[in-house]
Amino acid sequence: MAELVPPSALLERPRTLPGLLSKAEKDRLIERAFLGLYRWYTARSQETRNWNADKSFDWRKLRHDLSTEIMTVIQGFFAVEQYAPDYTSALINSVRRSHGRSHFQMRWGSEEEKHADAWENAVLFSRQRTPQWIAEYKERLRSQQWHLPFPDSITNMVYTVFQERATQLNYLNLMHIARGKTDKLHLQGQTDPVLAKVAQIIAVDEAAHYNFFLEGVRLFLYYYPQKTLEAIRHVITQFSMPAASLVPDWDKFFEAVYRAGIYGPREFSRDVVQVVFRNLGIESRKRLEEGIKATREVPDFESQTTQQTAIWRSFDYGLVEGDLRRLHVKIQDYEKEIGFAELDPTEFVENPEVPK
């Protein structure tokens, strides 16, 4: 006699549809891509950005008569970078189980250490702050500790994307001022080739950092769209620059960068948020909000496919998939060059949930 099936079982829908990637498989694919990206990044950084904070600049030629406002900006950059040990250790600990991400954070920390030393040199060789003042100021800064702004690693990585882009923008805009390219009357005549070179080289590093974290967010956006989009929304509604609550006279520093046209709310919206959104295929903040809302309105008893259909409409998934394919080609080319492809190649696996 055939076994009777309870009527309730006939109404149940599978939590995971056949052919979909499991969470474990998604996590494996993400971690494998991070490892390949880290190895590629390290080789490229050593080949193209191997500069030294002491010897790569002619510090003796830095101007001694930089304006009070420019000195406030330089001192603020120096102060923010003093927390590099905190940034590095906190981020490493948050992703310590991931080979690619934790090892990248060590590499990232070594590059941020150079930024801290370079801005300290700029303060010192300006001859507007004494060595004793600098030592006491560093002691004051390091008496407090920076902590991660969010409790989970995905949201912290999303935050870092926006933060790296904002930091790059700050340094690029200071570079323009130091090159004499400014429409601010009170900053004209503040040209300095040494300061311009410092800001440019550090901005290039920040661009590389931004691109690494951006690739990471793309990976999560492709395999975990809802969680990642909610993290993006959370970050942009609470964003502030790192150490804003720790640096003495932060308001004075922020006013200086704002008056100089270096950074402010308009720059954050136009040159940070819109740039990140464009790179991630997000049309607008309104579209992001609508997509998250639509997904949350899907009843719990609906299938996973229905839920995913709502979230995929929030951004250009074709753009994201195309960028991820290009990332994997870059990783694969590197692995062929060094021989990894013969033993343990990185492969791109499509997310079956993506509508075709």
VENURHU-V337330 format. One record per helix or strand of 3 or more residues. SS is the DSSP state (H for helix, E for strand). FROM is the first residue (numbers start at 1). LEN is the number of residues. If there is no record, write none. Layout:
SS:FROM:LEN  SS:FROM:LEN
This chain:
H:7:5  H:23:26  H:59:3  H:68:14  H:84:11  H:99:27  H:131:12  H:153:26  H:185:3  H:193:31  H:225:14  H:250:10  H:265:16  H:285:12  H:304:9  H:317:22  H:340:3
